[in-house]
Amino acid sequence: MSIEPWGEHDMVILERSNTSEMTVYLGGPETPDQLEARHQRYLSMWATGDARMFRIMHRDDAVGGIGYWRIDRRGVPAYEIGWSVHTPFQGKGIAGRALALCIDDARAHRDPERTGLFAFPLVSNTGSNRLCERAGFTFLGEEPFEYPRGNPIVVNAWRLALDEGG
């Protein structure tokens, strides 16, 4: 299992992730134009250094995506992380291993002023919340959030210190 930089041919990962089952915690499937815009955003943000997006590889298959991007958290520079593992590969420890690799990458490539890595899974997303806990994130509590834009939701806020545990 590995993570590899997001590339031109990784649109298929987004298409495979764009099912009702896979997007239940993300506001539902996106249109083809929205998927293309997301793909181009991932490529562009990698090029500018605003994000590091990866495909998750299991054996010879791309089974999902993971990455982190710059945010300001209550006026403090930080990163947010997100991931998605295709349904047939869930429950096999792949997301946990990908998360550990992505955390290592964030520690190795972070801006010195960005010491926090945040995740914001929906309160009802038991799997992602457990993954945050197992990965060593600190639970900060429930918060109102908007995702997609204009859709109010409640998330659990989790934080991992990037300047510790090297």
DSSP file with accessible surface (Angstrom, degrees, kcal/mol):
  #  RESIDUE AA STRUCTURE BP1 BP2  ACC     N-H-->O    O-->H-N    N-H-->O    O-->H-N    TCO  KAPPA ALPHA  PHI   PSI    X-CA   Y-CA   Z-CA
    1    1 A M              0   0   71      0, 0.0     2,-0.3     0, 0.0    57,-0.2   0.000 360.0 360.0 360.0 138.0    0.0    0.0    0.0
    2    2 A S  E     -A   57   0A  43     55,-2.1    55,-3.1    57,-0.1     2,-0.4  -0.949 360.0-125.1-151.9 168.1    1.3    3.4   -0.9
    3    3 A I  E     -A   56   0A  31     -2,-0.3    53,-0.2    53,-0.2    62,-0.0  -0.974  27.4-171.9-119.0 140.5    0.3    7.0   -1.6
    4    4 A E  E     -A   55   0A  67     51,-2.2    51,-2.9    -2,-0.4     3,-0.1  -0.969  35.4 -85.3-131.6 146.4    1.4    8.6   -4.9
    5    5 A P  E     -A   54   0A  67      0, 0.0    49,-0.3     0, 0.0     2,-0.1  -0.168  52.0-101.7 -53.4 139.4    1.1   12.2   -6.1
    6    6 A W        -     0   0   12     47,-2.5     2,-0.2    36,-0.1    47,-0.1  -0.391  51.2-172.9 -61.8 135.9   -2.2   13.0   -7.8
    7    7 A G    >   -     0   0   21     -3,-0.1     3,-2.1    -2,-0.1     4,-0.1  -0.758  39.8 -88.1-131.8 177.2   -1.8   13.1  -11.6
    8    8 A E  G >  S+     0   0  125      1,-0.3     3,-0.5    -2,-0.2    -2,-0.1   0.785 121.9  51.3 -53.3 -34.1   -3.5   13.9  -14.9
    9    9 A H  G >  S+     0   0  170      1,-0.2     3,-0.6     2,-0.1    -1,-0.3   0.305  83.8  91.5 -92.5  11.5   -4.9   10.4  -15.2
   10   10 A D  G X>  +     0   0   13     -3,-2.1     3,-1.4     1,-0.2     4,-1.0   0.399  49.9  99.9 -92.5   6.5   -6.5   10.3  -11.7
   11   11 A M  H <> S+     0   0   28     -3,-0.5     4,-2.2     1,-0.3     3,-0.4   0.867  74.4  67.2 -56.2 -33.5   -9.9   11.6  -12.7
   12   12 A V  H <> S+     0   0   51     -3,-0.6     4,-2.5     1,-0.2    -1,-0.3   0.828  92.7  59.4 -59.3 -30.8  -11.1    8.0  -12.6
   13   13 A I  H <> S+     0   0    2     -3,-1.4     4,-1.3     2,-0.2    -1,-0.2   0.934 106.9  45.9 -63.2 -44.3  -10.6    7.9   -8.9
   14   14 A L  H  X S+     0   0   15     -4,-1.0     4,-0.6    -3,-0.4    -2,-0.2   0.904 111.4  52.6 -65.7 -39.6  -13.1   10.8   -8.4
   15   15 A E  H >< S+     0   0  104     -4,-2.2     3,-0.9     1,-0.2    -2,-0.2   0.920 109.7  48.1 -63.5 -41.5  -15.5    9.1  -10.8
   16   16 A R  H 3< S+     0   0  132     -4,-2.5    -1,-0.2     1,-0.2    -2,-0.2   0.764 112.3  50.4 -69.2 -25.6  -15.4    5.8   -8.8
   17   17 A S  H 3< S+     0   0   15     -4,-1.3     2,-1.2    -5,-0.2    -1,-0.2   0.530  87.1  90.7 -85.6  -7.7  -15.9    7.8   -5.6
   18   18 A N    <<  +     0   0   36     -3,-0.9     2,-0.3    -4,-0.6    -1,-0.2  -0.259  59.3 117.1 -92.2  50.2  -18.9    9.6   -6.9
   19   19 A T  S  > S-     0   0   59     -2,-1.2     4,-1.9    -3,-0.2     5,-0.1  -0.755  76.9-113.0-109.7 162.8  -21.6    7.2   -5.8
   20   20 A S  T  4 S+     0   0   91     -2,-0.3     4,-0.4     1,-0.2     8,-0.1   0.908 119.2  50.1 -59.1 -41.3  -24.5    7.8   -3.4
   21   21 A E  T >4 S+     0   0  130      1,-0.2     3,-0.6     2,-0.2    -1,-0.2   0.911 113.3  44.5 -64.3 -42.2  -22.9    5.4   -1.0
   22   22 A M  T 34 S+     0   0   20      1,-0.2     3,-0.2     2,-0.1    -1,-0.2   0.738 119.1  41.7 -76.4 -23.1  -19.4    7.0   -1.1
   23   23 A T  T ><>S+     0   0   11     -4,-1.9     5,-2.3     1,-0.2     3,-2.0   0.250  75.2 112.5-110.3  14.2  -20.7   10.6   -0.9
   24   24 A V  T < 5S+     0   0   92     -3,-0.6     3,-0.4    -4,-0.4    -1,-0.2   0.827  87.3  40.4 -57.0 -33.2  -23.4   10.1    1.8
   25   25 A Y  T 3 5S+     0   0   89     -3,-0.2    -1,-0.3    -4,-0.2    97,-0.2   0.356 112.7  58.2 -94.9   4.0  -21.3   12.2    4.3
   26   26 A L  T < 5S-     0   0   84     -3,-2.0    -1,-0.2    96,-0.0    -2,-0.2   0.150 121.8 -89.4-121.5  15.2  -20.3   14.7    1.6
   27   27 A G  T   5S-     0   0   50     -3,-0.4    -3,-0.2    -4,-0.3    -2,-0.1   0.575  76.5 -73.4  91.0   6.9  -23.6   16.1    0.3
   28   28 A G  S   <S-     0   0   22     -5,-2.3    -8,-0.1    -8,-0.1    -9,-0.1  -0.177  77.3 -28.8  96.8 171.1  -24.1   13.5   -2.4
   29   29 A P        -     0   0   65      0, 0.0     2,-0.2     0, 0.0   -11,-0.1  -0.171  59.1-131.1 -60.5 153.5  -22.7   12.9   -5.9
   30   30 A E        -     0   0   49      1,-0.1    -2,-0.0     2,-0.0    -3,-0.0  -0.668  22.9-103.5-100.7 160.4  -21.3   15.7   -8.0
   31   31 A T     >  -     0   0   70     -2,-0.2     4,-2.5     1,-0.1     5,-0.2  -0.347  37.5-104.2 -73.8 162.2  -22.0   16.5  -11.6
   32   32 A P  H  > S+     0   0  105      0, 0.0     4,-2.4     0, 0.0     5,-0.2   0.891 124.4  52.1 -54.9 -38.9  -19.4   15.6  -14.2
   33   33 A D  H  > S+     0   0  135      2,-0.2     4,-2.3     1,-0.2     5,-0.1   0.892 108.7  49.8 -65.7 -39.6  -18.4   19.3  -14.5
   34   34 A Q  H  > S+     0   0   96      2,-0.2     4,-2.3     1,-0.2    -1,-0.2   0.900 110.8  50.2 -65.1 -39.8  -18.0   19.5  -10.7
   35   35 A L  H  X S+     0   0   10     -4,-2.5     4,-2.7     2,-0.2    -2,-0.2   0.923 110.7  48.8 -63.4 -44.4  -15.8   16.3  -10.8
   36   36 A E  H  X S+     0   0   81     -4,-2.4     4,-2.6     1,-0.2     5,-0.2   0.916 111.2  50.1 -62.2 -42.2  -13.6   17.8  -13.5
   37   37 A A  H  X S+     0   0   49     -4,-2.3     4,-2.3     2,-0.2    -1,-0.2   0.908 110.8  49.8 -63.0 -40.2  -13.3   21.1  -11.6
   38   38 A R  H  X S+     0   0   35     -4,-2.3     4,-2.6     2,-0.2    -2,-0.2   0.937 110.7  49.9 -63.0 -45.9  -12.2   19.1   -8.5
   39   39 A H  H  X S+     0   0    4     -4,-2.7     4,-2.2     1,-0.2    -2,-0.2   0.941 112.2  46.9 -58.4 -47.2   -9.7   17.2  -10.5
   40   40 A Q  H  X S+     0   0   82     -4,-2.6     4,-2.9     1,-0.2    -1,-0.2   0.877 110.4  53.7 -64.6 -36.1   -8.2   20.4  -12.0
   41   41 A R  H  X S+     0   0  107     -4,-2.3     4,-3.2    -5,-0.2     5,-0.3   0.926 107.5  50.7 -62.9 -44.5   -8.2   22.0   -8.5
   42   42 A Y  H  X S+     0   0   38     -4,-2.6     4,-1.8     2,-0.2    11,-0.3   0.932 113.8  44.8 -59.4 -44.7   -6.2   19.0   -7.1
   43   43 A L  H  X S+     0   0   26     -4,-2.2     4,-2.1    -5,-0.2    -2,-0.2   0.936 116.3  46.0 -64.9 -44.5   -3.6   19.3   -9.9
   44   44 A S  H  X S+     0   0   66     -4,-2.9     4,-2.2     1,-0.2     6,-0.2   0.916 111.6  50.2 -65.9 -43.7   -3.4   23.1   -9.6
   45   45 A M  H  X>S+     0   0   46     -4,-3.2     6,-1.6     1,-0.2     5,-1.1   0.843 109.8  51.8 -67.6 -32.6   -3.1   23.1   -5.8
   46   46 A W  H ><5S+     0   0   68     -4,-1.8     3,-0.5    -5,-0.3    -1,-0.2   0.945 110.4  49.3 -64.3 -45.2   -0.3   20.5   -6.0
   47   47 A A  H 3<5S+     0   0   86     -4,-2.1    -2,-0.2     1,-0.2    -1,-0.2   0.868 115.7  42.0 -63.7 -36.3    1.5   22.7   -8.6
   48   48 A T  H 3<5S-     0   0   80     -4,-2.2    -1,-0.2    -5,-0.1    -2,-0.2   0.595 109.9-118.8 -86.6 -13.2    1.2   25.9   -6.4
   49   49 A G  T <<5S+     0   0   36     -4,-1.0    -3,-0.2    -3,-0.5    -4,-0.1   0.530  81.8 119.5  85.9   7.1    2.0   24.1   -3.1
   50   50 A D  S   <S+     0   0   66     -5,-1.1    20,-2.4    -6,-0.2     2,-0.3   0.654  82.6   8.5 -78.2 -15.2   -1.4   24.9   -1.6
   51   51 A A  E     - B   0  69A   2     -6,-1.6     2,-0.4    18,-0.2    -2,-0.3  -0.982  58.2-142.3-156.4 160.2   -2.2   21.2   -1.2
   52   52 A R  E     - B   0  68A  60     16,-2.5    16,-1.6    -2,-0.3     2,-0.4  -0.930  28.4-177.5-128.8 103.3   -0.6   17.8   -1.5
   53   53 A M  E     - B   0  67A   8     -2,-0.4   -47,-2.5   -11,-0.3     2,-0.3  -0.841   2.7-173.0-105.6 143.0   -3.2   15.4   -3.0
   54   54 A F  E     -AB   5  66A   7     12,-3.4    12,-2.2    -2,-0.4     2,-0.4  -0.946  24.5-128.9-134.1 152.8   -2.4   11.7   -3.4
   55   55 A R  E     -AB   4  65A  53    -51,-2.9   -51,-2.2    -2,-0.3     2,-0.6  -0.790  30.5-128.4 -92.5 143.5   -4.0    8.6   -5.0
   56   56 A I  E     -AB   3  64A   0      8,-3.0     7,-3.0    -2,-0.4     8,-0.6  -0.863  24.7-159.3 -94.7 122.6   -4.1    5.6   -2.6
   57   57 A M  E     -AB   2  62A  24    -55,-3.1   -55,-2.1    -2,-0.6     2,-0.5  -0.884  14.4-177.9-107.8 131.4   -2.6    2.5   -4.2
   58   58 A H  E >  S- B   0  61A  26      3,-2.8     3,-2.4    -2,-0.5     2,-0.3  -0.981  73.1 -43.3-127.3 113.8   -3.3   -1.0   -3.0
   59   59 A R  T 3  S-     0   0  199     -2,-0.5   -57,-0.1     1,-0.3    -2,-0.0  -0.480 125.1 -28.4  58.5-121.9   -1.3   -3.6   -5.0
   60   60 A D  T 3  S+     0   0  151     -2,-0.3     2,-0.4    -3,-0.1    -1,-0.3   0.251 119.7  97.7-105.0  13.4   -1.7   -2.2   -8.6
   61   61 A D  E <   -B   58   0A  87     -3,-2.4    -3,-2.8     2,-0.0     2,-0.7  -0.863  69.7-135.2-107.6 137.5   -5.1   -0.6   -8.0
   62   62 A A  E     +B   57   0A  18     -2,-0.4    -5,-0.2    -5,-0.2     3,-0.1  -0.792  31.6 174.0 -81.7 114.6   -5.9    3.1   -7.3
   63   63 A V  E     -     0   0A   0     -7,-3.0    23,-3.3    -2,-0.7     2,-0.3   0.277  52.4 -39.9-112.8   9.4   -8.5    2.6   -4.5
   64   64 A G  E     -BC  56  85A   0     -8,-0.6    -8,-3.0    21,-0.3     2,-0.3  -0.973  59.3 -91.8 159.9-170.6   -9.1    6.2   -3.3
   65   65 A G  E     +BC  55  84A  13     19,-2.0    19,-2.6    -2,-0.3     2,-0.3  -0.955  25.2 177.5-138.6 155.8   -7.6    9.5   -2.6
   66   66 A I  E     +BC  54  83A   3    -12,-2.2   -12,-3.4    -2,-0.3     2,-0.3  -0.979  16.2 138.2-152.0 151.2   -6.2   11.4    0.4
   67   67 A G  E     -BC  53  82A   0     15,-2.0    15,-2.3    -2,-0.3     2,-0.3  -0.980  33.3-127.4-179.4 173.4   -4.6   14.8    0.8
   68   68 A Y  E     -BC  52  81A   4    -16,-1.6   -16,-2.5    -2,-0.3     2,-0.3  -0.970  19.1-170.8-139.5 153.3   -4.2   17.9    2.8
   69   69 A W  E     -BC  51  80A  60     11,-2.2    11,-2.5    -2,-0.3   -18,-0.2  -0.952  32.4 -87.3-143.5 159.8   -4.5   21.6    2.0
   70   70 A R  E     + C   0  79A  89    -20,-2.4     2,-0.3    -2,-0.3     9,-0.2  -0.449  48.9 162.9 -71.4 137.6   -3.8   25.0    3.6
   71   71 A I  E     - C   0  78A  33      7,-2.3     7,-2.7    -2,-0.2     2,-0.5  -0.921  38.1-124.8-140.5 167.1   -6.5   26.6    5.7
   72   72 A D  E     - C   0  77A 115     -2,-0.3     2,-0.8     5,-0.2     3,-0.1  -0.991  24.2-159.9-112.1 119.9   -6.8   29.3    8.3
   73   73 A R  E >  S- C   0  76A  31      3,-3.3     3,-1.4    -2,-0.5    -2,-0.0  -0.889  75.0 -30.8-104.4 101.8   -8.3   27.9   11.5
   74   74 A R  T 3  S-     0   0  190     -2,-0.8    -1,-0.2     1,-0.3     0, 0.0   0.909 128.1 -44.5  54.4  43.5   -9.7   30.7   13.5
   75   75 A G  T 3  S+     0   0   71      1,-0.2    -1,-0.3    -3,-0.1    -3,-0.0   0.469 118.7 110.6  84.2   3.0   -7.0   33.1   12.2
   76   76 A V  E <  S-C   73   0A  85     -3,-1.4    -3,-3.3    38,-0.0    -1,-0.2  -0.940  73.2-116.0-113.5 128.4   -4.2   30.5   12.6
   77   77 A P  E     +C   72   0A  39      0, 0.0    38,-0.5     0, 0.0    39,-0.4  -0.371  55.7 137.4 -61.4 135.7   -2.5   28.9    9.6
   78   78 A A  E     -C   71   0A   2     -7,-2.7    -7,-2.3    36,-0.2     2,-0.3  -0.838  45.8-104.3-156.6-171.1   -3.1   25.2    9.5
   79   79 A Y  E     -Cd  70 117A   9     37,-2.1    39,-3.0    -9,-0.2     2,-0.4  -0.958  16.4-149.8-126.9 152.2   -3.9   22.3    7.2
   80   80 A E  E     -Cd  69 118A  38    -11,-2.5   -11,-2.2    -2,-0.3     2,-0.3  -0.946  15.2-156.3-116.2 143.5   -7.1   20.3    6.7
   81   81 A I  E     +C   68   0A   4     37,-2.7    39,-0.4    -2,-0.4     2,-0.3  -0.903  13.8 173.5-120.4 147.3   -7.0   16.6    5.7
   82   82 A G  E     -C   67   0A  23    -15,-2.3   -15,-2.0    -2,-0.3     2,-0.3  -0.981   3.4-177.9-148.6 157.4   -9.5   14.5    3.9
   83   83 A W  E     -C   66   0A  49     -2,-0.3     2,-0.3   -17,-0.2   -17,-0.2  -0.976  11.8-166.2-152.5 162.9   -9.7   11.0    2.4
   84   84 A S  E     -C   65   0A  30    -19,-2.6   -19,-2.0    -2,-0.3     2,-0.4  -0.930   4.2-167.8-155.4 127.5  -11.9    8.6    0.5
   85   85 A V  E     -C   64   0A   8     -2,-0.3   -21,-0.3   -21,-0.2     5,-0.1  -0.981  35.4-107.1-119.3 128.9  -11.4    4.8    0.0
   86   86 A H    >   -     0   0   11    -23,-3.3     3,-2.4    -2,-0.4     4,-0.4  -0.221  34.5-109.3 -57.3 143.2  -13.6    3.0   -2.5
   87   87 A T  G >  S+     0   0   42      1,-0.3     3,-1.7     2,-0.2    -1,-0.1   0.808 113.6  55.7 -46.7 -47.7  -16.3    0.8   -1.0
   88   88 A P  G 3  S+     0   0   96      0, 0.0    -1,-0.3     0, 0.0    -2,-0.1   0.725 111.3  47.0 -63.8 -15.1  -14.8   -2.6   -1.9
   89   89 A F  G X  S+     0   0   46     -3,-2.4     3,-0.8   -26,-0.2     5,-0.5   0.377  86.6 111.5-106.4   1.7  -11.6   -1.7   -0.1
   90   90 A Q  T <  S+     0   0  102     -3,-1.7    -4,-0.0    -4,-0.4    -3,-0.0  -0.418  71.2  31.2 -74.1 152.6  -13.1   -0.3    3.1
   91   91 A G  T 3  S+     0   0   88     -2,-0.1    -1,-0.2     1,-0.1    -4,-0.0   0.618  91.9  98.6  78.6  13.6  -12.6   -2.1    6.4
   92   92 A K  S <  S-     0   0  121     -3,-0.8    -2,-0.1     0, 0.0    -1,-0.1   0.237 100.3-104.5-114.6   8.4   -9.2   -3.5    5.4
   93   93 A G  S  > S+     0   0   41      3,-0.0     4,-2.0     4,-0.0     5,-0.2   0.485  86.9 121.9  83.1   2.4   -7.0   -1.0    7.2
   94   94 A I  H  > S+     0   0    1     -5,-0.5     4,-2.9     1,-0.2     5,-0.2   0.930  71.6  50.3 -66.4 -44.9   -6.1    0.8    3.9
   95   95 A A  H  > S+     0   0   25     -6,-0.2     4,-2.8     1,-0.2    -1,-0.2   0.914 110.5  50.7 -61.4 -40.8   -7.5    4.2    5.1
   96   96 A G  H  > S+     0   0   28      2,-0.2     4,-2.2     1,-0.2    -1,-0.2   0.916 112.7  44.9 -64.0 -42.2   -5.5    4.0    8.3
   97   97 A R  H  X S+     0   0  115     -4,-2.0     4,-2.2     2,-0.2    -2,-0.2   0.915 114.1  49.4 -68.2 -41.1   -2.3    3.2    6.5
   98   98 A A  H  X S+     0   0    0     -4,-2.9     4,-2.5     2,-0.2    -2,-0.2   0.914 110.3  51.6 -63.3 -40.2   -2.9    5.9    4.0
   99   99 A L  H  X S+     0   0    0     -4,-2.8     4,-2.7    -5,-0.2     5,-0.2   0.927 108.6  50.5 -63.1 -43.2   -3.6    8.4    6.7
  100  100 A A  H  X S+     0   0   49     -4,-2.2     4,-2.2     1,-0.2    -1,-0.2   0.923 112.4  47.2 -61.4 -42.1   -0.3    7.5    8.5
  101  101 A L  H  X S+     0   0   67     -4,-2.2     4,-2.1     2,-0.2    -1,-0.2   0.898 112.4  49.3 -66.3 -39.2    1.6    8.0    5.3
  102  102 A C  H  X S+     0   0    0     -4,-2.5     4,-2.6     2,-0.2    -2,-0.2   0.890 109.2  52.1 -68.9 -37.5   -0.1   11.3    4.6
  103  103 A I  H  X S+     0   0    9     -4,-2.7     4,-2.5     2,-0.2     5,-0.2   0.931 108.8  51.0 -62.8 -43.3    0.6   12.5    8.1
  104  104 A D  H  X S+     0   0   90     -4,-2.2     4,-2.1     1,-0.2    -2,-0.2   0.917 110.9  49.0 -59.0 -42.1    4.3   11.7    7.6
  105  105 A D  H  X S+     0   0   23     -4,-2.1     4,-2.1     2,-0.2    -2,-0.2   0.915 109.4  51.7 -64.1 -42.8    4.2   13.6    4.4
  106  106 A A  H  X S+     0   0    0     -4,-2.6     4,-1.0     1,-0.2    -2,-0.2   0.901 110.7  48.3 -62.1 -40.4    2.6   16.6    6.1
  107  107 A R  H  < S+     0   0   54     -4,-2.5     3,-0.3     1,-0.2    -1,-0.2   0.901 114.2  46.5 -65.5 -38.5    5.2   16.6    8.8
  108  108 A A  H  < S+     0   0   76     -4,-2.1    -2,-0.2    -5,-0.2    -1,-0.2   0.791 124.6  29.7 -74.8 -27.5    8.0   16.4    6.2
  109  109 A H  H  < S+     0   0   97     -4,-2.1    -1,-0.2    -5,-0.1    -2,-0.2   0.302  87.8 127.8-118.3  10.6    6.6   19.1    3.9
  110  110 A R     <  -     0   0   66     -4,-1.0     5,-0.1    -3,-0.3    -3,-0.0  -0.257  64.1-110.5 -72.9 154.6    4.8   21.5    6.2
  111  111 A D    >   -     0   0   36      1,-0.1     3,-2.0     3,-0.1    -1,-0.1  -0.635  33.5-119.8 -72.7 139.1    5.2   25.2    6.4
  112  112 A P  T 3  S+     0   0  106      0, 0.0    -1,-0.1     0, 0.0    -2,-0.1   0.818 112.3  53.2 -56.2 -30.3    6.9   26.0    9.8
  113  113 A E  T 3  S+     0   0  105      1,-0.1     2,-1.0     2,-0.1    -3,-0.0   0.607  93.1  79.7 -82.2  -7.9    3.9   28.2   10.9
  114  114 A R    <   +     0   0   27     -3,-2.0   -36,-0.2     1,-0.2    -1,-0.1  -0.787  48.3 152.0-101.9  93.7    1.4   25.5   10.1
  115  115 A T        +     0   0   40     -2,-1.0    47,-3.5   -38,-0.5    48,-0.6   0.525  49.7  73.9-101.3  -6.7    1.6   23.2   13.2
  116  116 A G  E     - E   0 161A   2    -39,-0.4   -37,-2.1    45,-0.2     2,-0.5  -0.887  54.2-164.1-116.6 139.8   -1.9   21.8   13.2
  117  117 A L  E     -dE  79 160A   0     43,-2.4    43,-2.5    -2,-0.4     2,-0.3  -0.988  20.4-164.4-116.9 122.2   -3.6   19.2   10.9
  118  118 A F  E     -dE  80 159A  11    -39,-3.0   -37,-2.7    -2,-0.5     2,-0.4  -0.836  13.6-169.8-113.5 146.3   -7.4   19.2   11.2
  119  119 A A  E     - E   0 158A   2     39,-1.8    39,-2.2    -2,-0.3   -37,-0.1  -0.980   2.9-168.3-128.8 145.1  -10.1   16.8   10.1
  120  120 A F        +     0   0   23    -39,-0.4    37,-0.2    -2,-0.4     2,-0.1  -0.488  15.1 171.2-133.4  62.9  -13.8   17.5   10.1
  121  121 A P        -     0   0   15      0, 0.0    35,-3.0     0, 0.0    -2,-0.1  -0.435  45.3 -93.6 -71.9 149.0  -15.9   14.4    9.6
  122  122 A L  B >   -F  155   0A  28     33,-0.3     3,-1.8   -97,-0.2    33,-0.3  -0.257  34.6-115.4 -53.5 147.1  -19.6   14.5   10.1
  123  123 A V  T 3  S+     0   0   52     31,-1.9    -1,-0.1     1,-0.3    32,-0.1   0.882 117.6  51.6 -53.5 -37.9  -20.7   13.6   13.6
  124  124 A S  T 3  S+     0   0   73     30,-0.3     2,-1.8     1,-0.1    -1,-0.3   0.535  81.3  98.3 -81.9  -4.0  -22.5   10.6   12.1
  125  125 A N    <>  +     0   0   23     -3,-1.8     4,-2.3     1,-0.2     5,-0.2  -0.547  48.3 173.3 -86.6  79.0  -19.5    9.3   10.1
  126  126 A T  H  > S+     0   0   70     -2,-1.8     4,-2.7     1,-0.2     5,-0.2   0.883  71.3  54.2 -55.7 -44.2  -18.4    6.7   12.7
  127  127 A G  H  > S+     0   0   47      1,-0.2     4,-2.1     2,-0.2    -1,-0.2   0.935 111.6  42.4 -60.5 -48.0  -15.6    5.2   10.5
  128  128 A S  H  > S+     0   0   21      2,-0.2     4,-2.2     1,-0.2    -1,-0.2   0.878 113.7  52.5 -69.4 -35.5  -13.8    8.5    9.9
  129  129 A N  H  X S+     0   0   15     -4,-2.3     4,-2.1     2,-0.2    -2,-0.2   0.930 110.7  47.4 -65.8 -41.2  -14.2    9.6   13.5
  130  130 A R  H  X S+     0   0  149     -4,-2.7     4,-2.8    -5,-0.2     5,-0.2   0.889 109.4  54.7 -64.7 -38.0  -12.7    6.3   14.7
  131  131 A L  H  X S+     0   0    9     -4,-2.1     4,-2.0    -5,-0.2    -1,-0.2   0.920 106.9  50.3 -62.3 -42.8   -9.9    6.7   12.2
  132  132 A C  H  <>S+     0   0    0     -4,-2.2     5,-2.3     2,-0.2     4,-0.4   0.933 111.9  48.0 -59.2 -46.4   -9.1   10.1   13.6
  133  133 A E  H ><5S+     0   0  131     -4,-2.1     3,-1.5     1,-0.2    -2,-0.2   0.939 112.1  48.1 -61.5 -47.3   -9.0    8.8   17.1
  134  134 A R  H 3<5S+     0   0  178     -4,-2.8    -1,-0.2     1,-0.3    -2,-0.2   0.817 107.4  57.3 -64.2 -29.9   -6.8    5.8   16.2
  135  135 A A  T 3<5S-     0   0   36     -4,-2.0    -1,-0.3    -5,-0.2    -2,-0.2   0.510 122.6-103.6 -81.1  -4.4   -4.4    8.1   14.3
  136  136 A G  T < 5 +     0   0   45     -3,-1.5    -3,-0.2    -4,-0.4    -2,-0.1   0.560  66.8 151.9  96.2  10.1   -3.8   10.2   17.4
  137  137 A F      < -     0   0   11     -5,-2.3     2,-0.5    -6,-0.2    -1,-0.3  -0.418  44.6-123.2 -68.9 151.6   -5.9   13.2   16.6
  138  138 A T  E     -G  159   0A  90     21,-3.7    21,-2.3    -2,-0.1     2,-0.4  -0.845  21.2-125.0 -97.2 128.9   -7.3   15.1   19.6
  139  139 A F  E     +G  158   0A 102     -2,-0.5    19,-0.2    19,-0.2     3,-0.1  -0.604  27.7 179.2 -76.2 125.3  -11.1   15.5   19.7
  140  140 A L  E     -     0   0A  83     17,-3.2     2,-0.2    -2,-0.4    18,-0.2   0.565  45.4-103.4-102.3 -14.3  -12.0   19.2   20.0
  141  141 A G  E     -G  157   0A  17     16,-0.8    16,-3.0     2,-0.0    -1,-0.3  -0.584  48.8 -41.7 120.2 177.9  -15.8   18.9   20.0
  142  142 A E  E     -G  156   0A 128     14,-0.2    14,-0.2    -2,-0.2   -20,-0.0  -0.584  55.6-179.9 -82.6 147.0  -18.7   19.3   17.6
  143  143 A E  E     -G  155   0A  22     12,-2.6    12,-2.8    -2,-0.2     2,-0.1  -0.996  32.0-108.7-144.3 149.3  -18.9   22.4   15.4
  144  144 A P  E     +G  154   0A 116      0, 0.0     2,-0.3     0, 0.0    10,-0.2  -0.482  45.8 172.0 -72.4 148.1  -21.2   23.8   12.8
  145  145 A F  E     -G  153   0A  59      8,-2.5     8,-2.6    -2,-0.1     2,-0.5  -0.928  29.8-129.8-148.9 168.3  -19.8   23.6    9.3
  146  146 A E  E     -G  152   0A 109     -2,-0.3     3,-0.2     6,-0.2     8,-0.0  -0.968  27.2-175.4-130.2 114.1  -20.9   24.1    5.7
  147  147 A Y  S    S+     0   0   76      4,-2.4     2,-0.2     1,-0.5  -120,-0.1  -0.850  74.8  17.3-161.1 130.2  -20.3   21.4    3.1
  148  148 A P  S >  S-     0   0   56      0, 0.0     3,-2.6     0, 0.0    -1,-0.5   0.754 120.1 -83.9 -61.7 170.9  -20.9   21.7    0.3
  149  149 A R  T 3  S+     0   0  235      1,-0.3    -2,-0.1    -3,-0.2    -3,-0.0  -0.111 119.8  22.0 -46.4 129.1  -21.1   25.5    0.4
  150  150 A G  T 3  S+     0   0   60      1,-0.1    -1,-0.3    -3,-0.0    -4,-0.0   0.351  98.5 104.9  92.2  -4.0  -24.5   26.5    1.5
  151  151 A N    <   -     0   0   67     -3,-2.6    -4,-2.4     2,-0.0     2,-0.2  -0.889  63.2-147.2-112.7 100.4  -25.3   23.2    3.2
  152  152 A P  E     + G   0 146A 103      0, 0.0     2,-0.3     0, 0.0    -6,-0.2  -0.479  29.1 160.4 -71.4 133.9  -25.1   23.5    7.0
  153  153 A I  E     - G   0 145A  34     -8,-2.6    -8,-2.5    -2,-0.2     2,-0.5  -0.865  37.7-117.6-139.2 172.9  -23.9   20.4    8.8
  154  154 A V  E     - G   0 144A  70     -2,-0.3   -31,-1.9   -10,-0.2   -30,-0.3  -0.986  35.2-179.6-119.8 128.3  -22.4   19.4   12.2
  155  155 A V  E     -FG 122 143A   1    -12,-2.8   -12,-2.6    -2,-0.5     2,-0.5  -0.793  31.0-117.0-120.3 162.4  -18.9   17.9   12.3
  156  156 A N  E     - G   0 142A  18    -35,-3.0     2,-0.5    -2,-0.3   -14,-0.2  -0.891  31.7-140.2 -93.3 130.6  -16.5   16.6   14.8
  157  157 A A  E     - G   0 141A   0    -16,-3.0   -17,-3.2    -2,-0.5   -16,-0.8  -0.823  22.7-177.8 -95.0 129.9  -13.4   18.7   14.9
  158  158 A W  E     -EG 119 139A  18    -39,-2.2   -39,-1.8    -2,-0.5     2,-0.4  -0.973   6.0-164.6-126.9 142.8  -10.1   16.8   15.3
  159  159 A R  E     -EG 118 138A  76    -21,-2.3   -21,-3.7    -2,-0.4     2,-0.4  -0.989   6.5-169.9-132.3 138.9   -6.6   18.2   15.5
  160  160 A L  E     -E  117   0A  13    -43,-2.5   -43,-2.4    -2,-0.4     2,-0.5  -0.993  25.7-127.5-124.1 130.0   -3.2   16.5   15.2
  161  161 A A  E >   -E  116   0A  13     -2,-0.4     3,-0.5   -45,-0.2   -45,-0.2  -0.654  17.4-168.4 -76.4 124.2    0.0   18.4   16.1
  162  162 A L  T 3  S+     0   0    4    -47,-3.5    -1,-0.1    -2,-0.5   -46,-0.1   0.616  82.0  63.3 -87.0 -13.3    2.5   18.2   13.2
  163  163 A D  T 3  S+     0   0   86    -48,-0.6     2,-0.3     2,-0.1    -1,-0.2   0.255  97.7  67.5 -96.8  14.8    5.4   19.6   15.3
  164  164 A E  S <  S+     0   0  126     -3,-0.5   -57,-0.0   -49,-0.2    -4,-0.0  -0.930  95.4  20.5-128.3 153.3    5.4   16.6   17.6
  165  165 A G              0   0   78     -2,-0.3    -1,-0.1     1,-0.2    -2,-0.1   0.683 360.0 360.0  68.7  16.2    6.2   12.9   17.2
  166  166 A G              0   0   89     -3,-0.1    -1,-0.2   -59,-0.1    -4,-0.0   0.540 360.0 360.0   1.9 360.0    8.2   13.7   14.1
